[in-house]
Amino acid sequence: MLISADSHVVEPGDLWTERLPAHLQDRAPRAVQDPTNHHWYLVDARGVRGVDLTLSRTADMTTAEVDAALAADPDADVGALGGSDAVARLRDLWRDDTVADVLYPTAGLSVLQLDDLELQDACCRAYNDWLVELCAVDAERLLGLAMIQTNDIERGVAELERTRAAGLRGAIIWTAPPEGDSFFDPDYEPLWAAAASLAMPISLHILAGKRADIRRYGSDLLGTFYAGFESRQEMHRSVCELIAAGVFERHPDLRVVAAEGGIEYAANLERRLDFSYRSFWHKFSELTMLPSEYFRRNVYLTYMTDPLGLNNLRFTGADHFMWSSDYPHMAAVWPESHAAIERDAEEVGGLDEETIHKLTVGNVARLYGIDVDRVARPSPVLGAVATVAAP
């Protein structure tokens, strides 16, 4: 039995053109098909191309297989349908022995980087409404994260409260504020307080920040080279800011998830934070514990395959790390998740069953309040099909 702490929806191409207020629809992000390779891409109002929505739902397929299918039929519905179809998703998860799924956006990651604040706020609200509908098919097994803009904290808090009441289980904000801003800023305090009181973990996901420039990713060497590690570095910096700023000292019940950045950096980050705290900045700080203690208590990390990070568990422990499948993205380990987990364990000389359970079930269940005994049974929406095909 597995629970994925970081999977993705793939938003319908007309999500924002259909759901935004009329006066914003001409500025809405939308899907456009490339006439050459027949892939669908997210495109903004200026025509700037973003994420490849076609490849975003091709788990267990190669790019060559995708291109061959589209060459044969440009209108083919290629890939996993579970990106936007809840029943198809639950069926695919059950096939892979994954009993619950924490849902992050795909196209929505770029919405968190928008400079048009009115458009960003409306896009977040429209996405959240759609996600509530998707997760309502089986809210125990599909755990949606609301997109929350943080340019206007008061409105962001109101949306956090609205989506919590509607059934969503956490939230995602920008991974890092723009240059000149930081999570030291006290303006974020109402958001941290609300998230803690609502028991809504706040996620920071790679490729959704305002510091790392990913606009040239996939277009040239420099843009792709730098984006590959800057998108992770900005997340590491944000986690360190939250600790050093005393956010977790003031809000001990707040939980933050650093998503899709792996776990290999955790041991080094703990060591550097504690050393620099003891050596330099403790005299300016309000902390009552070592930085590494807040890191372990308040910050959760997700990974897909990470033998280097698993090899460091003797330094870090395993209590705040969470496995994820990344379904339905092309990088996903679905539908061979157990095999991927076993390969990682073998590469580090083996992991005991208690540790594997923490990483793949226990930690994420504790964070989001998942009733493991209930979700271990087939989803009611799958009926007899799941019973026959039980993993």
N, C-alpha and C positions, 0 to 999 in steps of 0.2 A: 504493500500500500504506500502511495506517495501523495504528497500535496505540493503543488508548484507555487512558490512564493513570488514568481515573476513570469507571467505569461502575458499575451497581448490580444487585444481585439484588433481587427483591421476594419476601420470605419468605412461604411458605405460611401461611394464616391460622391453622392449627392446629399450627404448628411447636412452640410452647412448651407448649401444652396436651397434646400427644402425647408430647413428649420429656423434659419435666421429671420429677424424682422425684415420686412420688405425693403426698407431703406438701406440695409446692409448687404443684401444678397449679391449685388454686383461686385462687392469687395470680398466675397466669401471664398475660402479655399475650396477647390473642386478637383475631381479626377478627370484627367484628359488622357486619351489613348494615343500613343506614339504610332504614327502610320507605318513606321519602318519595322520595329520589332514587336509591335502590337501590345506592349506592356502598358499598364495604366499607372500614371504618375500623379501625385498631388501637385497642383499648380496654384500659385497665388494670383491675386488680381492683376499683377504686372506681367504674368506669364512665366514667372521664374519657377523652374521645376524643382520639386522636393523629392520626398521619399518614393521609391518604386513600390506601389501598392500591390502589384502582381507578385513580385518576389517576396513580399512580406507575408504571404500566406502559402508558401511552397515548402513547408516542412517535409522531409523525406523525399525531396526531389532535387535534382541538379539543375543548374541554369540551362544546360544543354537540353535536358528533358522538357523544361518549360518552353524554351524557344522552339523546339520541334513541335510541340503540341500547338503552339500559337501559329506557327508557319502553316500547319495543316488546316487549322481553323482559327482565324483571328478572333472569333467571337466565343471561343471555348472558355468555359468556366474552370480555369486551371487552378489546382491546389486545394488546400483544406478549406472547406466551407465554414468551419467553426470560428473563423475570424469575426463573422457577423451573424451567425446562426447559432442560437443557444443550444438547440437540440442536437445539431450536428457536432457541436463542441463537446457536449456531455457524452455523446457516443464515442467520439475519438478519445476522450480522456479515459473512459472506462476500458477501452481497448488497451490502453497503456498502463492500467492499474493506477491511474491518477484520480483521486476521489474528490479533489477540490482544487480550485484554481484562483489565484489572485490576478486580477485583470488590469493591465496597464494599457494606455493608448499606443497607437502607432503614429498615424498622421497627427494626432493631437500633441505629440511631443513638440512639434514645430509651432503649434498655437501658443505654447508657453513662452516662445521667443518673439512673439509679435510686438511691434512698436505701436501699432494702432490699438489704443487701449479700449476704445468702445467696441471694436471688432473682437478683440481678445476676450473681453468679458462676455459678450454675446455668444461667441464660439464655445467657451467653456460651459456656459449654461445649456446650450443646445446639446453638446456632447453628453453632459451629465444626465439630461432628460432621456436621451437615447440609451445610455448605459443602464439607467434604472430599469427601463423596460426590458432590456436584454437579461439582466441579472434576476429579474422577477420570475423568470421561467423556473429557476431553482436557486433561491437566494442563499441556501445553506452551502451550496457547492460552487457557486459563481460569485466571487467576492470582488465587487467593483470598487475602483478608486476614483473619486471625483477629481476633476481638473479644477484647480483653484488658482486664479490669477492673484498676484501679490503686488501689483502696482497700486491698488486701492485696498488697503488692508480691511477697512470696514466692510466693503462689499465682499471681499474674500471670506471674511468670517461669517457673514450672512449666508453665503453660498455653502460654506462648510456645514452650517447648522441645517440648512434646507436639505442638503443631500444626505446628511446623517438620518434625518427624519424620514427620508424617502427610501432608506435601506442600504445605502452605500457604506463600505466598511473602513475606508481610509481615504487619503487624498494625496495627490501629487502636485507639487509646486515647481517653480523653476529650480534647476539644479544649483545655480549660482546667480546672484544678482549681477547687474552690469557693473563695469568698472566704476569706481566712485561710491558704490554702495557695498554693504556687506551684511552678514547676519549678526554683527555686533550692534546694528542699528536698533534702538529701542522701539521703533515704529512697528516691529514684528511682534512685540509682546502680546497684543490681543490675539494674534493667530496662535501662538504657542499655548496660551492659556486656554483658548477654546478647544484646540485639538486635544489637549490633555484632559479637559473636563468631559469631552465627548467620547473619549477613548478611540480617537481617530488617528492612527499612525500617519505621519507625514512622510511621503516618499520623495527622494531625489533620484532621478533616473538619468543615466548618461544620455547625451545628445539633446538635453532640454534646458541647457543653461545659457546665460547671457555673456559669459566671459570667453569661452572657447568659440572661435569662429569656424562653424562647420558649413558655411555657405558654399565653399569650394570643394567640399568633400566629394570624391568620386569624379571630379572634373580635371584635376591636374595633380602632379606629384606633390608640390608644396602643400596644397590644401588638404590632400588626403593624408599625407604623412603627419602633419601637425594635429589634425583632428583626431587621429587614431589614439593619441595619448593625452592631448589637452582636455578632451571631454571627460576623461577619468580624473585628471589632475584637479579640475575645477570642483569635482565632487569631493575629493579628498580634502581640499581646502575648505569647502563649506562645512564638512563634518568637524574639522578642527576649529573653525570659527564658532560653531554652536557650543562646543565644549569650553573653549577659552572664554567666550563671552558670558559664561555662567548660565546659559539657557536651561541646562539640565539641573543646575543647582537650584534655580528658582522654580522649575517645573519638573520635579522628579518623576511625575507620571507620564511625561511626554515621551513618545517613542518615535524615532526617525529611522527610515529604511534607506540605505545607500544601495540602489538597485542596479544590477547588471555591471557592476564594477569589479566583480570577483572578490576573493578573500585573501589573495596572496600578499597584499600590502599591509594587512592588519598588524602583523607582528612588528614590522618596522615602524608603522605609525604609532603604535603604543609606546615603543621604546623612545622614539624621538620626542613625542609629546611629554612623556614623563621626565626625560632628561632636560629638555628646554624649560619645563615648568620649574623643576628644582633649581636649575642653574641661573635662570634669568627672570622669568616673569611672575613667579609666585607672589612676590611682594606687591604686585599691582592687582592681584586676583582675589575674587571672592570665593574661590573654590574651597570646599572642605574635604575633598577627596582627591586622589591622583587623577589626572586626565584619563588614564587608561581605565579607571574604574567607572567613570561616566560612559566611556566608549562601550564597555562591556554591558553595562546596565541599560543604556538608553538607545544605542545605535545597533541596528540589525543590518547585516550585509547579505546580498544574494549572489549566487554563482551558479553556473551551469556545469562546467567541468573545470577543476582547478587543483590538480595534484600538488602544485607548489604550496598553495594555501593549506591544503589538507596535511601536507608534510609538516607544517608549522603548528598544528593543533597542540603539540606539546608545550608551546609557548603561549598560545592564545586561548586554549579551551575551545569548546564547540557550542557554547550556549547561546550565541547570538548570530550564528551563520545559518543560512537557509538555502537549500537547493531549489533550482528552478529549471523548467523545461524549455522556456522561451516559445512554446507553441503559440501560433502556427508559423513563426518566422523561419526563414531558410536555415538559420543557425541552430534551430531546435534539435534537441536530442530525441524528441518524439519521432516514431513510436517505439524506440528502443531505449527508453529511459533507464530501466533497471540495468541493462548491459553497460550503459555509459557510467552509471554509478559504481558498478562492479569493477570496471576498468580503472577508474580513479583510485578505488580502494586498493586494488592489486598493485598499482604503480607506487604507492607509498608503503607497501609491505603489509597491507591489511588494516581494516578498521573494525573495532568490535561492534556488535549489534546495537548496543545502547547508543553509541556515537552516531551510527548511521541513522537510527530512528530519530535522534535529535535533529540531525541535518535535514532529513527528508520529510518529517512529519511533525515531531514534537514542538520545535521552536516556532514554526509558523502557526501551528494550531494554538499555542499559548498566546502569541502576539495578537491574533485576530479573533480569538474566542471561538474556534471551530470545534464543534462537537464531533470528535473523531469516530465515536461509535455509530452516530447517525449517518455520517457521510460515507462510512465504509460499506453501507448497503447501496444497491443500485438506485440511481435517481428515479423517482416516481414517473418522470416524464418519458423514461425509456421503456418502462413496462417489461413485457415478457422478453423483448429482444435482448436486454441487458442480462436478464437471468440466464438465458441460454448461453450468452457469450461472455459470462463472467470471467474475469482474469484469474 
